[in-house]
Amino acid sequence: MREMKDSGIEWIGAIPKEWSVIRLCYLIGGYKAGPFGSALIMDKLADEGDILVYTPEIIAENRTDLPNNKYLQEERLKEMEQFVVQKDEIIFPIVGSLGRAMLITEDMPTGIINQRLSKFHLTSEVLFIDYFLWLFAKSSFYAPFIDVSCRGSIIVNLTKAILHDMPVIIPSIKEQKTISKYLDSKCLEIDSVISDIQSQIETLEEYKRSVITEAVTKGLDPDVEMKDSGVQWIGDIPAHWNMIPFKYILNERVENNYPVKSNERLSLSIGLGVTLYSEKTTNLDRFKDDVSQYKLAHIGDLVMNSMNVIVGAVGVTDYYGCISPAYYCFYDNEIDHVTAKYCEYIFLSKGMRSILYHLGKGIMAIDRGDGRVNTCRLKVSKYDINHLLIPVPSVAEQRKIVEFANRITVEIDSIIAEKKQQIETIEEYKKSLIFEYVTGKKEVKMNEC
């Protein structure tokens, strides 16, 4: 058992007696934050070129050949030379999702950092770069430190002062190399297990969509006589079904919240459907304080986000409340709102989402908050929604299909939830494993090297 000592830092705790703790400012040089926004205007960048603009997305994906990359014009290189990345520099996000980084190697493209990145290089011979990357980029080791340092801030911003104050645990170079080699091997195994479980989740999600799409377009009777629907993504439908424009299936609800009838604000989340805004853990959509400017939705209404319906922002609400003017709201005349629920499943089907994607007008970039940016088409018009042809059985058959789809959803979502919990447990184990070894609470044994 190795002899331990107090590190003097509460969230780190004890470390081996022969190890030391040094502030990062004494170990790095060449710190530089990215250019101000006015110096790097996106619409003045090129889609092709030799000078890559490094972004948080590139770091998150750990690759420099992303399809949405931007490039600096050659003639601007001299004025931006202070932001050019050099071999052995570490680049990292300074706003939003922190805890990721990228080491610049000689085989990587010439480029500059963008507004959301900073860079530095190690200057001390007491620090092995691979070991430092386990602390700084490959784990959540500094999460407690960043949390305390940024407490009270609306936006988490990794400033130069915070960065310089980071404590770095320093074992001998030999031990740093041993720890790095062990963690490389062990975490590769762990990540492989996580990747396998994630693939299982994706397969289950795809299977669920496939089964439900089959139910809402083919019915539940495999022996029923079929006919051509006239719509390519639907194919054949039961001969006794009809293809009807959506505007004749559900009624649009246009009910303003003025004078104010409800202060309960409703939000629409992909994968979750309609939820209470008060229970959201993020503020991706903003509600104004004056709820009289919003529309009303009643229990059982089908709500769609016109901006995100293409990616599954649609659902029947279990709540009465006010919704954004950007949402569409529709209702049926059934006591159990079965037709609205049936239409929800139609709009969540893979084929319908493909159609909606092509109907979207404009392009929007969505910052996921983890360094990645998704792009999606903007608004699908109400006119286009209303003129979509929908396969419609009788209300009695809709009810059977909805009951089947509900059951399948519950069963598969329960399995998916278990697998997501497995991933969370494994991720926590991985974090704990890294922390234990980089703080010396566990020692790499000779047979583990």
N, C-alpha and C positions, 0 to 999 in steps of 0.2 A: 504494500500500500504506500503510494507516494505521499510525501508530506505536503500539506496544503497551507495556504495563507489567505487572509482576506484581501480581495482585490481593491477594496475601498470604494467599489461601485455596487450599489444595492442590487441592480438587476443582473449583474454578472455573478456576484457571490464569490466563493472561494476559487482560487487557481493554484496550480503547483508552486511551491516555494521558490523555485529557480526561474519562474516566468516573470515577465515584467509587463507593465501597462504604460503605453506611451500615447499621447494625443496625436491624432492624424496630422496635424499641422507640422509636426516635426519629421514627418516621413514622406511628404509629397511636395511637389513643386509644379509650377506652370499652370496653376488653376486659372481657368477662363470660362466664364459663362457665355452662352450663345448671344448672337447679335440682337439688338432691339428689333421689334416687329417692323418698324419703318425701314430698317436696313435690309430686310429680307422679305419682300412682298411676294406672296405666293404666285400671283398672276404674272409676275415678271420672271418666273423660273421656267425652265424648259422641261419637256417630257423626256428628252434624250440628251446625252452629253457625256463628258468625261469627268465632271466635278460633281460628285454625288452630295446631296444634302442629307446628312444623317438625321434621323428622327427617332422619337421614342418607339415608333412602330417597328423600325429596323432592329432596335435593341430587343424588343419583346419577341420578335420572330427569330432573332439571332441569324439573320440572313440579309444580304445587301442587294438582292435581285428581286425586290418586291415590284409588282406591276404598277403601283401608284407612286413610285419614286419620282423625285424632282431633282433637277440639275441646275447648277449655277453656270451662267454664261462665262466663257473663258476670259472675256475682257474685264470681268469684275473680280477675278481671283486676287489681284494685288490689293485691292481695297479691303478684301475680306480675309487676307492671309493670316491674321491673328486667330481666326476661327478654324483654320485648316487642321485636320487631325494628323497626328504623327504616329509612327510605329511605337508601340508599347504605352501609348496613352490610354487611359480609361475614360470612356464617355458614359454619361448616365443622365436620366431625367431629373429635373429639379422641381417640377410642378406635377401635382396629381399623384399618379401611382409611382411610388418610390421603391427602392430595393432591387432594381435591375441595373445592369451595366454591361458594357461590351469592351473587350480588350482589342485595340487596333493592332493588327498584324501586318506584316509586309506584303502579304498577298491580297489585302483588301483595297477597294477603290480609293483613289484620291478624293477627298471631300471636305466639307465643312460641317460643323454642328449647327443645328437650327436653334430657334429661340427658346425651346424647352429643354435644352441640354446644356451640360457643362462638361469640362474635361480637366484632367490633371495626369501627372505621371509620378511613379514612385521614385524617390531619391535616396532612400536609405538601403544599405546592404543588409540590414538586420531583418528585412521583410521579404519573404519569398512571394512572388506575385500570385501564384496559384492559390496559396494559402489565404492571401488577402482577399482574393475574389470570392472565396468561400464565406468570408465574413461580410463582405460588402455587397456582393451581387447574387450569390447562389443560395442564399438563405435569408431568413427574416431576423437575423441576429441583431441588427440595429433597430428593429421595429420599436422596442420599448424606449430606446433613446430618442428616436425621431418623434414618437408620440408625446413624450414629456417636453421635448424642445419646442414642439409646434402647438402645444396645448393652448386653446383659446383662439387659434387662428382659424378662419373660415376655410382658407385654402392651405393645404399642406405644401410648404415651399422649403426645399432643402437649400438653405442659404449657405454662403461661404463660411459664415461664422459657425453655423451648426455643424457643417462638414468638418471644419478644422478642430472642433471640440470633441469629435468622436474618439472614444477610447479604443485603442488597438492592443489586443493581447499578444504578446511576443514570446513564443517559445524559441528554442534554438532553431537555426535554419534546418538542421537535420530532422528535427521533430516536426517542423512545419511541412516539410516535404513528405514525411511519413503520413501525417494527418491528411494532407491533400490527396495523396495516392489512395488511401483507404476510403475517404469520402467519395472520391471519383467512382470507385468500384461499387461501393455499397449503395450509393444513391442512384447509380445506373440501374441496379437491380430493382430498387424501389420504384423508380420512374417507369420501368418496364411493366411492373404489376399495375401501377396506376393507369398507364396507357391501355392495358388490356381491359381493365374494368370500364374505362371511358368508352372503349370500342363496343363493349357489351351494352352500355347505356344507349349509344347511338343506334345500335342494331334494334334495341327494344323500341326506341322512339320511332324509327322507320317502320318497324312492324306494326306499331299502334296506328300510325298514319295510314298504312296500307290497308289494314283490316277495316278501319272506319271508313276510308274512302270507298272500299268495296261495298260496304253496307249502304252508304248513302247514294251510291250510283247504280248498284245492282240488286239491292234488296237482300233479304235473308233466305229466300227460297232458291236453292241452286237449280231446281227443275222448272222454274217459271219460263214461259215463252218470252223471248227478247225481241227488241227492235232497235234500229239505228237511231241514236239520239240526235244526230246531225251536228254534234259538237265533238271535236276531235279528242279532247282530253277525257271526255266522259265515255265515249264509245257506245256500246249497246246498253240499253236500259230495259227493264221489264215492259212488256208490250202494253200493259194497262196503265203505265205511268204517263205523265205529260211533261213536256218541256215548257216552262212558263217564265216570262221575264220577272226578275226579282220584284219589280215595282208592283206586281199584281199578287205577290205572296204575302208580304208584310207591309204594314202602313208606316209611313214616316211620322215620328213624333216631333213636332215643332212646338215646344212649350217653354217659353222663356221664364226665367226665375225672377221676374219682376212684376209686381212687388215680390219680395223675397218670401218663398214658400219653404225653402230648405237651406240650411247652412251646412249640410253634410256634403262634403266634396268627394267625388268619386274619381278614381284614377283607373287607367286601363294599362295593364302590364302584359308583355308578351309571355305566354306560358302560364300566367296566373289569372288572366281575365280581369274582370272588374273588381277592384279592391277599394277599401277606404283609404283616402289620401292621408288621413291622420295616422295610419298604421304603416306608411311607407318608411323604409330605412334610408332611402335616397331622395334627392330633390332634383331628379332629372326633368320633371315637368313642373312648371311654375304656375301656381294659381294666384290670381290677384285677390287682394283683400275684399274687394267689392264683389260678392257672389251674385249680385243682381244682374251682372253682365253674362251670366252663364245660362245654359239650357238645363232642363230637367229630364231625368230618366226615372222610370218607374220599375218596380220589381218585375222581372220577367222580360224586360226590354232587351233587344239585341243592340249592343253598343259597338261602334267601330271607330277607331282612330283613323281619320282620312289620310294621315301622314304615314302611319305604320301598319295599316291593314295588310300590306303586302308581306309583312314578316310575322303575321299572326296576332296583331293587336285587335282582337275581336272577342266578344264574349257576352253571354246573357248575365244581366246583373241580378244579384240577390239583395240589392239595396235600393232604397229610394234616395235620390239626392241630385246634386247639380253636377254637370259635366262641361268640359271645355267646348267652346263654340267650334273647335276643329273636329269634334266628334260627330258622327252620324248616329241617330237613334231610331230604331224601328220596333214595332209591336205587332202582336197578333191578337186574335179575339178568343183564344183558347184559355180555359181556366188554368190549366197547367203549363201554358206557354210552350207547348210541345213544338209548334212550328218554328218559333224563334230559336229553340234549342237545336232543332233539326238543321236550320239554316246556319247556325254557328258551326256545326260539324262540316257542313258544305264548304264554308269559307276557310276553314282550317285545313282542308284537304290539300294535298300536294299539287294536284293539277290546277285547282282554283288559284292557289297562291302564285303559280307560274303565270296565269292569265293576268292577275292583278298587278304583278310586277311589270308586265309590258304596258299596262294601262297607266302606270305612274308617270307623272309629269315632273321633270326636273331631277336634280341629283343632290343628295344631302350627305355630308360626312358626319358620322356619329362617333364621338370619342368614347370608347368603352371604359376609360378610366384605368386601364391596366397597361397603357402604352400603345394599345392597338386602336386602329381606326377602321370602322366599318363604313362602307358607302351604300346608300340605298336610294331608290327613286322616291321622289316626293309624292305629293297628294294624288290620290285616285278620286276623280270627281264623282259627285252623287249621280250625275247623268250616266256615267259608265257603270256604276254599281247597279242602278235601277234597270239597265238594259241587259244585264247578264242573264243568260238562260240557265234556269235551275231545274234539275230533275225532281218532280214532285209526285209522291204517292198519296194515297188517302191519309187523312189525319190518323186513323186507326193504325195504318202501317207505319206512319212516321213515329208514332208512339212506341211501337215495337223496336224500330230501328234505334231510336234514342235510348231506350232502356238497354239495348244490347251495347251501344257505344259507351254509355255511362259505365256499364259493368266492366267492359274491356279497359276503359280508361283507368278505373279504380284499381283493377288487378295489376295492370302493367305499371302504373305510376307508383304502386306500393313496392314493386320489385326495384324500380328505378331509385326510389327513395332509399332503399336498403343499400344499394350499390353506391349511391352518393355518400351515404354515411360511412361506408367502407373506405372510400377515397379520403374523406375528412379525417378518419382515424389514422390512416396510413400517412397522410400529410402531417398530422400532428406528431406521429412517431418520427418521421423524417426530421422535422424541426428540432425535436427533442434530441435526436441522435447527433445532429450537427452541433447543437449547443453544447452537449456533454463533451464532445471531443475537442472542439475549438477552445473550450475553457479548461480543458485538462481534467475534468471530473471523471472522464473515462480515458484510458490509455490504450493506444493501438498495440495489440500483442504481436509478437514476432510472427506467429502463424497466420495473422490477418493481413500482413503486408503483401 
